[in-house]
Amino acid sequence: MKKGLILMSLALIGQAAMADDLWVAKTQKGYGWAGNGWELEEVYTQSYTREGLVSLQTVTDIEGGVSRQSFRYNSNGKMIYRLTSAAQSVSGPFKDTQKLTRTYDHILTGFITDNDQQVLVGSTWQPSNSYRQQITRNESGDVVQMVRSVFFQGIYDPTHHFNVIYNESGDATDLITEDLDYNYSKQEYYWKPGPSYRNIVWDKFNGQIVSVDNLFDGECRIKSAVATIAGEEYRISADYADDGSWTSRSVQFDPDVDLDLEERTEYTPLDSNGSCTIVTTMGYVEDGEMIGAERHIYNFKYDANGLILLEEELYDNGGEVEIISRTVGSVEYDAENGYPTRWTVTIYDDETGEMVNAFRAEYEDYVNLGESAIDEVAAGEQVTRYYDFRGLPVNTPRKGQILIHNNKKIRI
């Protein structure tokens, strides 16, 4: 958990609270709790692109081992190349160990279509965890199929099918999935039906859907449908509010008690940082009322940099509320510029019922890419141009941007 937390924080640190700045930390230190004090475990040093994306990252652990990763990105800020190297010390020599190349869909710009990961074995690069995701669209540009294939024994083998069925009016009515499985008794592979949805009524639909993983958010969200999951049938419905909150219901008839069993999920966004509350309630419905209900409550709170302030799961069966898990983060900020300088994480110990220290990150050697980028541009400009706070050219001037005229910076 420690390394995952710090990697997540490294990816998010630097999105400054001040609109005209882009503060990034060139050094981050990760500490673990040693029982009576914090113990340094890893040191991260990083270089950045003008957009604030990590271009080179070096990680040194307390035992002296060093790993280094270099990154390249496309125009959408998505990683397209990563090279990993390792050494016994910071001075090297570094030996390449892994490389990753990615391509993305031209419409769903965050969707990976080719993930080519290779490891160096001896002097030969060999595929490892490589996969492809091929999208097929109809003449209207709407997705009709997505096929995921993994690299296995020298070829890319399909392992997952996602299909969208449209009616004569062009409306998507069905989502059907199937996964490659193995029958050990027959010793053969076969396609096993996955979750499917039919008779769909959409609240929103733009034709760009590639999975059934998230059907209550984004630009393709369900109003109602009939779902079949693991051979069981469910009636699905959802209501949406203008503030981004939504409530979904999954109802299945239970013939043993002659009642509907309902699972209700309520999602409430709390801010623009991704903070939210999710409440899942399950119980039988009798005369329109839920009886014997059990609730799981999930609270997620983050600061403006994406650092965890609270992540917890609570269980309520109508009596005492039980803590299933809880992670609490405390952030210290620079008084002048507002960027984080220290993030301390505690976790819930279910044996003692207390919060215990788990992890600490310290962020140092900040630079303001907004200011440095603008200064660099200003030094070489002889004509009037407009730039955003990262130093990137823009065509239309707006308030908060930078006007450069005769090598001088003027904020507009």
N, C-alpha and C positions, 0 to 999 in steps of 0.2 A: 504493500500500500504506500510506503514512503516514497519509493521511486516514482510511482504513478502520480502521486500528488505533486511532486516537484516538477515532473515533466509537464503536467497540465499547467502548473503555474508559470513555467518558463514560456509556454506558448502564448500566454495571455498577458503577461506583464508588459507594460509599456504603452497601453492604450490610455493615454493621459486624460485626466479629468478636464483639463483646460483645452478648449477646442482648437487653439492655434498651436499646440505643442504635441510632440510625440516623444515622450520620455521612454527610454529603454535602458535596462540594467545590463551592463557588460559583464558583471560578475554576480553569481548567485551561489550561496552556500547552503547545503542541506545538512541538518543535524538530526540525530536520533536521540531518544531519551535513554540514558545509561543507568537509570535507577536513582541516582543522586545528582544528576546534572546533564547538560546537553553535550553530546559528543559529535564533533565534526565527522561527517561520513563522505560527502562528495562536494566538489567545487566545480561549478559550471562557468566557463568563460565563453563569451559569444560576440560575434560580429553580425551586423545587420545590413539588410538592403535599405534603400531609401524609404521604402514603404513600411519599414519596421518589422520585416520578416527576418528570421534567423538565417544567415547565409553560412556561418561556420560556428560549430559548437564543439568545445573540448570539455570532457568530463574527466576529472581526476579523483579517484577514490582514496581513502585513507591508507590503503596498502600500497599506493604508488602506481597502480595500474591506470592507464590512460586510454580513453576512446575518443575518437574525433569523427564528426559528421559534417559533411558539406551539403548544401541544399541549393536547388534551383527551382524557380517558380514560373508559372505562366502568367499571362496578363490579368487573369482573375485572382491571382494570389494563391493559387493551388500548387502544391508541391509536385513537380514533374520528375525530379531526380534527387536521389540521396546516396551518397557514398560514405560508407563506414570504414574507419581504419582503427587500428589498435597499436599500442606501444607499451613498453615497460616504464617509460618516463616521458615527461613533457618534451624533452629534447629529442625524443625519437630513438631510432628510426621507426616511422609508422608503416604498418603493413595493411594493405586493403583486405577487408574480410567480407563485406557485403555491399551490394549495390541494388538500388531499387529505381525503376523507371515506371512512370505512370502517364496515361492519357485519359482524357475526360470527354464526356458527351458534349456536343456543341450546343445543345439546348439546356439540358440539365447539367450545368457547368461544374457542379460538385460531385457528379456521379462518375465513378471510375469505370472506364471501359477496358482498360488493359493495365494489369498490375504485374509487372515483370520483376520478380525478386530473385537475385542470384547470390550464392555464397562461393567464396574462393576455396577450392579443395586442391591443395598442392599448388599447381600453377594454372588450374582450369576453373573457369566459372561454370557453376552448375545451378539449374533452376531450383528454387525453394519457395514454396507457398505462392506460386504464380497462378494467376487466374485471369479470365476474360469475362466481360459482361456485354453481350451484344444486344443492342436495342433495334427492333424493327418497327417502322412507323408506316401508316397508311398514306394515301394520297393527300389527306387533310393534315398530315403531320402529327397525328395522334399515335401514341404507342399502342401496338397490338401484341408485342411479345418482347420478353427479355429472357435471354438464355445465359446462365452462368456456367462456365466451363473451367475446370481446374487442370493444371498440368500434372499428368500421371503417366509414367512409363514412356516418356518421349512425345506424348501428344496431349492436346487439350481435349478432355472428355467432358461433355455436358453432365452436370449434376443437379441443375435446378431449372425448371421452366415456370415462367410467369406469363399468363395469357389474358388478354382483355377481349371480351366479346362485345361487338357493337350490333345494335339492331338496324333496321332499314333506314331509320331516321338519323342514324349516326350517333345515337346515345350509347354510352358504355353501360351495359346491363349486368355483366358478369365478370368476375375476377377469378381465375382458376390457377392453382399452383400444383406442382408435383415435384417430388425429389427422388433422385436415384437412391435406391436401397438394395440390400443384398439378402437373398433368401438362402439361409445356410442349409436348410434341408434339401433344397433343389440345387444348391450351389450355383446360383445364377443371379444376375442383377435384374432388377425390375423397377418400373416407375410407380412410386407410392403416392397416392393423392395427398396433397397438403391442404391447408386452409383454403376454402373457396367462398365466394360471396355471389349471390344471384339476386335477381329482381331489385337491383340497386336503384335507389333514388338519391341523387347527389344534392348536397347543399351548395357545393362549388366543384367545378371540374374543368380543368384546362387541357386534358388529354395527355399530360406528362406524368404518368404514374408507372412505377417499375417494381412495386412490391405491395404486400398487404400489411406491412409492419406498422404503418401510421396512417390510419384512415380517418382521424378526427382532427387533423391539423393541416396547415399549408393550403395549397391551391386545389387539392383533390380530397374533399372530405364528405363522408357519407351522412345522409339524412336518415335513410332506413335501408335495410337489406335483410336477407336470410343467409345466415352463415352455416357452413358445415365444417366442423373442426374435429379431427380424430374420430370421424364417423358420427358425431353428435350434432344435432341441429339446434340453432339459436336464432331468435328474432332480435335483430339489432336496430336501435334507433338512437338519434342524437339531437340535441338542441344546442344552438350557438347564440352567444350574446355579442354585442358590439364591442365590449371591452376585451375580447379574446378568450373569455371563459367558455367552457362547454360542459355538457353533461351527456354521457352515453349510457345506454342500458342494453344489457344482454340478457335475454329471457329464454329459459328452457322449461318445458313442461315436465314435471316429475309425476309419473303415473302412480308411484307408490303412495304418495300422499294426496294426489289429485289437486296439486297446487303448482303455480308457476314459481320457479326459483330464479330470482333476479340478481344480477350483479350490476351495480350502478357505480359509475366513475365520474367524479366531479373535479374538473381542472380549473384552477383559478390563478391567473398570472398576477404577480405582485409588483413587478417593476420592469424596467427595460434591461435589466442585467441577467434575465433568465430565471429570477426567483419565482417560485410558484408553490402552491399547495395542491396536492392530489389526494382525494379521499375516495376510497373504494369500499362500498357497502354491499354485503351479500346477505340475503335472507329470503324467506318465502313470502309471497304476496297473497293476502286473503282479504277480500272485500276492499281492494284498493290500498290496503295498508301493509307495510312490510313488518313481519314478525320474526322474532329470534335473530335479529340482525347482528352481524359482526362487521367491524370497521377496521380498515388499515388506513392510517393517516401518514402521508409522506410530506415533509416540509423541506423545501430547498431554498436557501438564501445565499446570494453571492454579492460581492461588491462590484464596483464598476470595472475592475480589472479581471473579473471572472474567478477571483479567489473565494474558496468556500468559507462562508460564515456559519452556515448550519445545513447539515444533511441528516435527516432522521426518519425512522420508521416507528410508528406507534401502533399498538393493537388495542382495540376497545371492543369488548364483548358485552357492553352494557353495564359493566361494573368498573373495577379499577383499570385505569389505562396502563398498559405495559410498554416499556421501552424495548423495542427489538434491536435497534441500532441507533447510534447517535454520533455524529462528528461535528465538532464545534471549532471554528477558526476565529482567531483574533488577529486583527491587522493593525500595524502601526504605520503611520503615513508621514511623509516629509511635510513639515509645517508650511513651507513656502510654496512648493509646487504640487503637493497632493499625491505624489506617487508613493506606492508602498515601499517600506524599508524593512519590515519584518512581518512574518506570518507564522503564527504558532497554532498548531492543531492538537486538540485533545479528542480522545475517543471514549466511548462508554464501555466500562468493564462490567459485564453482566454478572460476574461472580461477586464483586464488591458493591455494585450499584453506584460506583463513583466514576467521575471523569478522570482520565489519566493522560499524562503527556505522551504524545506519539511522535511528533515531527515539528521541525522548525525550519523555515527558510529565511535567509537574509539576502537583501538585494542591494548591491553596491555599484559604484562607478557608473552612475547614470549619465547619459548624454541625451540631448534634445535634438532628435533628428529633424524636427520641424525647423528650428533655428539654424542648425548646421547646413541643412539642405538649401535653405534660402540664401544663407551667406555665400555658399559655393556658387550658386547660380548668379547672384548679384555681382560677383567679382568678374564675371565674364560677359555681362550683358551691356550692350551699347544702345539698345533700342528699348522701347516700351513694350513689356510683356506682362502677362498675368500668370501667377502660380498659386497653387494651393499651399497649405501649411507644410506639406511634405517636400515642396520644391518641384512638384510635377506641373507641367504646363496645362492651362485650361483656356478654353476659347472665350468664355463669357465671364466677365468680372462680377463678383458678388461680395457682399459684406463679409469681412473676416478673412478675405484672401489678401495676397500680397501683390502690389504693383511695383515693378522694378523699372526705373527710368534713369538712364545715365548712371548706372552702377549704384543707385540708391534704393533702399527698401522703404516702401510706404505701405502701411496697412490701410485697407479701404473698408 
